[in-house]
Amino acid sequence: MYQVWALWDAILSVSSDDLSFVQYLCVAMLHEARDELLAQDDVAGVLQCLKETSVSYAKVVDTAREMHDRLLCEDAIAVATRSD
């Protein structure tokens, strides 16, 4: 149950208006479980792998926050360097 609270805390602390941080969490989960997923031969194996992954929820949240922050920085740089 602690993992659920930690995920909701991360989601609401980053994007309480639109819950867009959920997308970053999904991508981070796939990124962190990449090797396990690629080792599967079929869809059933992939689904089972996602259900029983060994990836830490804290690691997924950290990775998602890094991705989110990196994209925000890139957007800010693009806006700052854009000539109107």
Backbone as a ProteinNet text record, in pm:
[ID]
protein_1_A
[PRIMARY]
MYQVWALWDAILSVSSDDLSFVQYLCVAMLHEARDELLAQDDVAGVLQCLKETSVSYAKVVDTAREMHDRLLCEDAIAVATRSD
[TERTIARY]
81.5	0	86.6	206.1	295.1	330.2	351	387.5	277.1	151.9	39.6	40.9	60.9	67.4	185.3	297.1	416	392	327.1	297.4	199.5	93.1	-3.2	61.3	147.5	217.6	301.5	372	454.3	367.5	258.1	169.5	112.1	57.7	-8.4	90.1	211.2	308.8	365.6	368.1	425.2	318.2	204.5	102.5	-37.8	-68.5	-198.6	-313.4	-284.6	-390.2	-439.4	-346.3	-385.4	-337.4	-266.6	-217	-127.6	-65.4	20.1	144.7	180.3	298.6	280.9	156.7	129.6	197.1	197.4	262.2	411.6	474.1	616.5	642.1	552.2	566.2	558	466.9	453.7	580.2	631.9	754.6	872	880.1	988.4	979.8	858.4	840.5	890.5	854.1	902.4	1053.9	1106.9	1252	1326.4	1277.1	1344	1330.5	1220.8	1198.9	1239.5	1307.8	1341.3	1407.2	1510.5	1583.1	1494.1	1413	1321.7	1217.7	1168.2	1066.5	1122.7	1243.3	1303.7	1340.6	1356.9	1390.7	1269.7	1149.9	1027.8	1006.3	948.2	925.2	787.9	690.1	554.8	484.5	365	289	252.9	218.7	183.6	301.5	420	539.3	562.2	537.2	552.8	452.8	327.6	225.5	259.4	305.5	344.5	462.6	555.1	672.5	630.8	534.1	488	413.7	345.7	274.2	371	478.1	571.2	711.7	721.1	850.5	930.7	1060.2	1148.3	1194.4	1134.8	1173.4	1117.8	1200.7	1161	1070.7	962.8	873.7	944.4	1031.2	1106.5	1196.3	1257.5	1343.1	1260.1	1140.6	1052.3	1013.7	978.5	941.4	1060.8	1178.4	1298.6	1327.6	1318	1342	1238.4	1113.2	1006.9	1029.3	1070.3	1097.8	1215.5	1318.9	1433.5	1389.9	1307.9	1258.2	1174.8	1086.4	999.1	1081.9	1176.7	1260.6	1346.5	1400.2	1483.9	1402.7	1279.9	1196.8	1156.2	1130.2	1098.1	1215.6	1336.4	1456.3	1475.5	1455.8	1470.5	1367.3	1243.8	1140.2	1174.3	1225.2	1261.4	1374.5	1472.4	1583	1532.1	1443.2	1388.2	1310.8	1234.2	1158	1252.6	1355.2	1448.7	1532	1562.7	1647.9	1568.7	1438	1355.2	1354.8	1376	1370.1	1234.6	1170.9	1036	1040.8
-119.4	0	126.7	115.7	231.8	277.4	181.2	217	299	264.5	338.9	482.9	501	636.1	713.9	647.7	714	756.7	671	706.2	823.1	818.1	928.3	1057.9	1050.1	1168.5	1228.7	1143.7	1191.6	1253.1	1186	1235.5	1371.7	1382.3	1506	1618.5	1585.9	1691.3	1752.3	1675.4	1726	1785.6	1718.4	1764.9	1749.5	1826.1	1813.1	1863.7	1948	2003	1904	1835.5	1752.5	1607.6	1569.8	1433	1385.5	1478.1	1440.5	1363.7	1372.5	1301.4	1150.5	1104.3	960.6	907	985.7	942.9	922.7	1010	995.6	870.8	841.6	720.4	595.4	595.7	480	459.7	567.5	558	515.4	569	531.8	384.9	334.8	192.9	104.8	139.4	63.2	73.1	191.7	212.4	127	127.1	52.4	-99	-144.5	-288.7	-333.8	-248.9	-273.9	-409.3	-440.2	-565.8	-687	-681	-791.7	-806.6	-694.1	-698.6	-753.7	-711	-757.4	-905.1	-958.8	-1100.8	-1191.9	-1135	-1214.5	-1246.4	-1364.4	-1408.4	-1371.8	-1355.3	-1328.9	-1227.7	-1188.2	-1087	-1133.7	-1260	-1312.8	-1298.7	-1322.4	-1306.1	-1161.6	-1070.3	-927.9	-884.7	-927	-891.7	-947.6	-1070.9	-1131.9	-1056.6	-1015.7	-941.7	-808.2	-740.4	-612.7	-630.2	-742.2	-768.5	-799.7	-870.5	-917.5	-862.1	-736.7	-676	-658.5	-658.6	-640.4	-495.1	-406.2	-265.7	-197	-118.3	-43	74.3	91.7	203.9	336.8	342	464.5	498.2	396.6	417.6	467.6	412	455.9	602.3	640	779	871.6	833	914.6	931.1	822	827.8	916	903.5	985.5	1133.3	1164	1304.2	1359.1	1277	1319.9	1348.1	1260	1280.8	1408.4	1426.4	1543.7	1671.7	1674.3	1792.7	1821.5	1716	1733.7	1796.7	1748.4	1804.3	1948	1978.6	2116.5	2209.2	2164.2	2245	2265.9	2160.1	2172	2268.5	2262.8	2355.5	2499	2518.6	2653	2710.2	2627.5	2672.5	2706.3	2623.8	2649.2	2780.7	2807.6	2932.6	3051.3	3036.4	3146.3	3179.8	3081.2	3105.8	3132.9	3121	3145	3293.6	3326.4	3467.1	3493.5	3597.3	3630.1	3725.9
0	0	0	60.2	62.7	-78.7	-171.1	-308.1	-374.9	-346.7	-404.6	-355.2	-225.3	-170	-228.1	-243.9	-299.4	-443.8	-522	-661	-668.5	-588.9	-589.7	-542.6	-445.4	-398.3	-510.3	-583.2	-694.7	-804.1	-837.4	-943.8	-906.8	-787.1	-746.9	-717	-677.3	-649	-776.2	-883.5	-1008.8	-1099.4	-1112.8	-1207.6	-1149.5	-1047	-981.1	-1067.9	-1165.5	-1250.7	-1355.6	-1420.6	-1534.7	-1528.2	-1424.8	-1406.7	-1521.6	-1592.8	-1705.9	-1663	-1536.3	-1487.7	-1497.1	-1504.3	-1518.4	-1644.5	-1750.8	-1875	-1854	-1779.5	-1749.9	-1666.3	-1572.4	-1491.6	-1578.5	-1675	-1765	-1847.7	-1902.4	-1982.6	-1894.8	-1774.1	-1682.5	-1644.6	-1624.7	-1590.8	-1704.9	-1827.2	-1942.9	-1956.5	-1931.4	-1940.6	-1838	-1715.4	-1608.3	-1626	-1687.2	-1706	-1845.7	-1918.5	-2059	-2082	-2007.3	-2028.4	-2003.8	-1899.1	-1870.5	-1980.9	-2031.3	-2136.4	-2266.8	-2302.1	-2427	-2422.2	-2304.3	-2290.6	-2313.2	-2316.4	-2334.3	-2482.1	-2507	-2644.4	-2698.7	-2611.6	-2659	-2568.8	-2610.3	-2538.4	-2397.8	-2383.7	-2251.6	-2155.2	-2204.7	-2121.8	-2082	-2175.4	-2146.6	-2039.7	-2054.8	-1956.2	-1818.6	-1815	-1687.8	-1626.4	-1711.6	-1665	-1603.1	-1665.2	-1611.9	-1479.7	-1464.4	-1338.9	-1225.6	-1257.2	-1154.1	-1175.2	-1204	-1230.1	-1101.2	-1115.9	-1000.6	-986.5	-1063.3	-1062.8	-937.8	-874.8	-755.8	-795.1	-721.5	-749	-725.1	-626.9	-601	-719.8	-779.9	-897.3	-1015.3	-1032.5	-1141	-1121.3	-1000	-971.9	-996.4	-952.1	-974.6	-1123.5	-1198.7	-1343.3	-1411.4	-1372.2	-1431.1	-1401.4	-1279.8	-1244.5	-1324.8	-1344.1	-1425.1	-1568.5	-1625.8	-1762.4	-1770.1	-1675.2	-1671.4	-1660.7	-1568.9	-1549.6	-1672	-1733.6	-1852.6	-1966	-1985.7	-2091.8	-2061.3	-1935	-1898	-1926.7	-1895.4	-1922	-2071.7	-2149.1	-2294.1	-2351.3	-2301.6	-2347.1	-2309.3	-2188.8	-2144.2	-2229.3	-2262	-2346.9	-2486.1	-2539.3	-2672.3	-2675.4	-2572.1	-2565.6	-2550.2	-2468.8	-2444.5	-2567.2	-2649.1	-2765.6	-2892.7	-2883.5	-3002.3	-3033.6	-3158	-3197.9	-3262.1	-3214	-3264.9	-3378.6
[MASK]
++++++++++++++++++++++++++++++++++++++++++++++++++++++++++++++++++++++++++++++++++++

